[in-house]
Amino acid sequence: MSAHHPIHPADPALLHLTPREITELIVELRTEGREFGLLWPSASPGDLNLHGRRLVDIGNVPASTLINLLALLREFKRRRDVPGRT
């Protein structure tokens, strides 16, 4: 997972995500995103859409959106926390 190489919603690897793994990603996003106001208290693993893509119930976005957002937050925090960087 990289902020510079986002996961496409149709990536076959996403087909293997379980609801439990989606829940863990949601918890991580809530934890990582809290300082930026990304709370989504009602987010939960969603259904599969017609193309077999796992959805997340925060407006039925693809799981790839959740993963890519986490990657962006991690990249931002990593760059922000580099010593000597202003």
Backbone bond lengths (Angstrom), bond angles and torsions (degrees), N, CA, C in turn:
res aa  C-N    CA-C-N  psi(-1)  N-CA   C-N-CA  omega(-1)  CA-C   N-CA-C  phi
1 M - - - 1.455 - - 1.519 107.93 -
2 S 1.330 115.65 126.30 1.452 120.71 -178.73 1.512 109.59 -142.23
3 A 1.325 115.65 140.08 1.457 120.25 177.46 1.520 110.47 -66.18
4 H 1.328 117.14 -23.29 1.458 121.56 -179.07 1.526 112.76 -87.28
5 H 1.312 117.30 -15.05 1.465 123.06 179.91 1.527 108.96 -134.49
6 P 1.334 116.81 77.99 1.463 119.38 -176.63 1.525 112.61 -63.83
7 I 1.312 113.82 154.06 1.463 121.26 177.00 1.523 108.02 -81.52
8 H 1.297 115.96 133.22 1.464 121.89 178.44 1.534 108.90 -79.80
9 P 1.339 117.26 143.66 1.470 119.33 -179.43 1.527 114.15 -56.23
10 A 1.328 117.66 -25.20 1.462 120.69 -178.96 1.527 113.14 -94.03
11 D 1.330 117.96 9.91 1.465 121.24 179.97 1.529 109.16 -58.85
12 P 1.331 117.68 125.52 1.469 120.56 -178.35 1.530 113.95 -59.61
13 A 1.323 117.65 -25.78 1.473 120.13 179.79 1.521 111.62 -62.65
14 L 1.327 117.21 -27.31 1.462 120.51 -179.02 1.516 112.43 -71.53
15 L 1.324 117.03 -19.91 1.466 120.43 -179.18 1.520 112.04 -66.85
16 H 1.317 116.03 -19.91 1.465 120.54 -176.49 1.527 113.27 -95.47
17 L 1.335 117.35 -0.96 1.461 119.68 178.40 1.518 110.36 -69.27
18 T 1.314 115.27 132.18 1.463 120.22 177.91 1.528 109.19 -92.20
19 P 1.328 117.19 161.18 1.464 118.70 174.87 1.529 112.77 -55.43
20 R 1.326 117.29 -34.87 1.470 120.28 179.01 1.532 110.56 -65.57
21 E 1.331 117.37 -41.85 1.464 120.26 178.64 1.529 110.77 -65.68
22 I 1.319 117.05 -38.57 1.467 120.78 176.53 1.526 109.64 -63.01
23 T 1.335 116.62 -42.13 1.461 120.65 178.53 1.519 110.35 -60.32
24 E 1.330 117.59 -42.56 1.466 121.21 178.80 1.526 111.11 -63.35
25 L 1.325 117.80 -38.51 1.465 120.86 176.90 1.522 111.17 -66.07
26 I 1.339 116.45 -38.74 1.466 120.61 178.14 1.521 110.26 -63.49
27 V 1.327 116.62 -43.99 1.471 120.65 178.89 1.526 109.42 -61.76
28 E 1.322 116.54 -42.75 1.463 119.99 178.99 1.527 110.83 -64.17
29 L 1.337 117.46 -41.65 1.462 120.27 178.35 1.519 110.80 -63.69
30 R 1.323 117.78 -40.66 1.466 120.59 177.30 1.528 110.69 -61.31
31 T 1.332 116.37 -41.87 1.461 120.97 -179.20 1.526 110.88 -68.44
32 E 1.337 116.33 -50.39 1.469 121.39 -177.76 1.525 111.73 -68.50
33 G 1.328 117.23 -35.25 1.443 120.74 -174.11 1.510 116.28 -89.64
34 R 1.325 116.69 -6.54 1.471 120.18 -176.30 1.520 112.29 -54.71
35 E 1.328 117.69 -44.48 1.471 119.93 -177.43 1.529 112.00 -67.71
36 F 1.339 117.30 -14.44 1.463 121.46 178.93 1.527 111.94 -104.72
37 G 1.325 116.69 5.24 1.453 121.09 178.70 1.513 114.41 82.82
38 L 1.337 118.09 13.47 1.466 121.78 177.80 1.527 108.63 -89.90
39 L 1.311 116.79 93.11 1.459 120.63 -173.26 1.529 113.24 -101.83
40 W 1.294 118.75 -51.33 1.450 124.40 -179.85 1.521 113.45 39.62
41 P 1.336 118.47 62.77 1.461 120.53 -176.81 1.522 113.76 -64.83
42 S 1.320 117.69 -22.25 1.466 118.77 -177.27 1.528 112.81 -97.33
43 A 1.326 118.84 4.61 1.464 120.74 -178.74 1.519 110.24 -63.21
44 S 1.305 115.27 140.03 1.467 121.12 178.45 1.521 109.07 -154.04
45 P 1.344 116.86 160.96 1.462 118.33 177.22 1.524 109.57 -62.33
46 G 1.320 115.71 137.44 1.451 120.14 -179.07 1.514 112.09 -104.26
47 D 1.295 114.09 -165.51 1.457 121.48 -179.89 1.523 110.39 -84.91
48 L 1.324 114.74 -179.21 1.457 120.98 170.49 1.517 107.17 -92.49
49 N 1.342 117.10 142.17 1.457 118.32 177.12 1.527 109.61 -87.05
50 L 1.307 117.46 -173.57 1.463 121.54 -175.93 1.520 113.59 -62.30
51 H 1.316 116.72 -24.18 1.463 121.25 179.98 1.523 111.85 -94.24
52 G 1.326 118.55 7.16 1.451 122.38 178.81 1.505 114.14 82.03
53 R 1.325 118.43 12.14 1.464 121.41 -179.72 1.514 109.75 -86.30
54 R 1.335 115.86 135.57 1.458 121.74 178.51 1.517 108.93 -73.98
55 L 1.323 117.17 131.88 1.455 122.43 178.62 1.520 110.58 -105.86
56 V 1.306 116.17 157.71 1.457 123.31 175.42 1.516 105.85 -116.23
57 D 1.312 117.63 130.38 1.453 121.15 -177.65 1.527 111.28 -79.44
58 I 1.314 115.15 75.23 1.469 123.85 167.14 1.525 105.26 -136.07
59 G 1.320 113.74 43.12 1.447 121.06 -173.95 1.526 110.00 105.70
60 N 1.321 116.08 19.78 1.465 123.09 -179.32 1.520 113.50 52.87
61 V 1.309 115.82 53.66 1.459 121.20 174.81 1.522 108.43 -87.31
62 P 1.330 117.79 154.06 1.463 119.76 176.64 1.532 110.85 -64.40
63 A 1.306 116.71 150.64 1.467 121.28 177.48 1.520 110.43 -58.20
64 S 1.326 117.64 -28.16 1.460 120.63 178.97 1.532 111.03 -60.81
65 T 1.331 117.70 -33.02 1.461 120.96 178.31 1.524 110.17 -63.31
66 L 1.317 116.47 -42.73 1.463 122.14 178.08 1.524 110.41 -61.53
67 I 1.324 116.90 -47.02 1.460 122.00 -178.40 1.524 110.55 -65.83
68 N 1.330 116.83 -43.47 1.471 119.94 -179.72 1.524 111.53 -66.49
69 L 1.320 117.44 -37.00 1.467 120.40 177.23 1.527 110.60 -64.97
70 L 1.319 117.05 -41.26 1.468 120.09 175.51 1.528 110.65 -60.64
71 A 1.321 117.00 -41.66 1.465 120.57 179.56 1.523 110.73 -62.04
72 L 1.326 116.99 -41.81 1.464 120.36 178.21 1.523 111.69 -63.55
73 L 1.324 117.00 -43.26 1.471 120.32 178.92 1.521 111.08 -62.72
74 R 1.331 116.33 -43.71 1.468 120.03 179.46 1.522 111.35 -62.93
75 E 1.334 116.27 -43.59 1.463 120.29 179.80 1.521 110.83 -63.07
76 F 1.320 117.13 -43.51 1.461 120.71 178.22 1.520 110.94 -60.70
77 K 1.337 116.87 -47.80 1.469 120.29 -179.18 1.519 111.31 -64.51
78 R 1.332 117.18 -38.63 1.458 120.75 179.89 1.520 110.09 -62.86
79 R 1.312 117.25 -46.12 1.476 120.78 180.00 1.518 111.21 -68.82
80 R 1.326 117.09 -37.40 1.460 120.77 -179.19 1.519 111.28 -66.55
81 D 1.325 117.66 -33.54 1.451 121.95 -173.84 1.532 113.56 -91.81
82 V 1.329 117.90 6.63 1.466 120.85 178.28 1.530 108.08 -73.73
83 P 1.346 117.74 124.79 1.477 119.96 179.61 1.525 111.12 -61.40
84 G 1.337 115.36 142.07 1.446 122.20 177.62 1.507 114.64 82.98
85 R 1.303 116.43 -0.14 1.453 120.48 179.41 1.509 109.65 -94.66
86 T 1.294 117.82 135.34 1.472 121.24 -179.98 1.494 111.39 -104.18
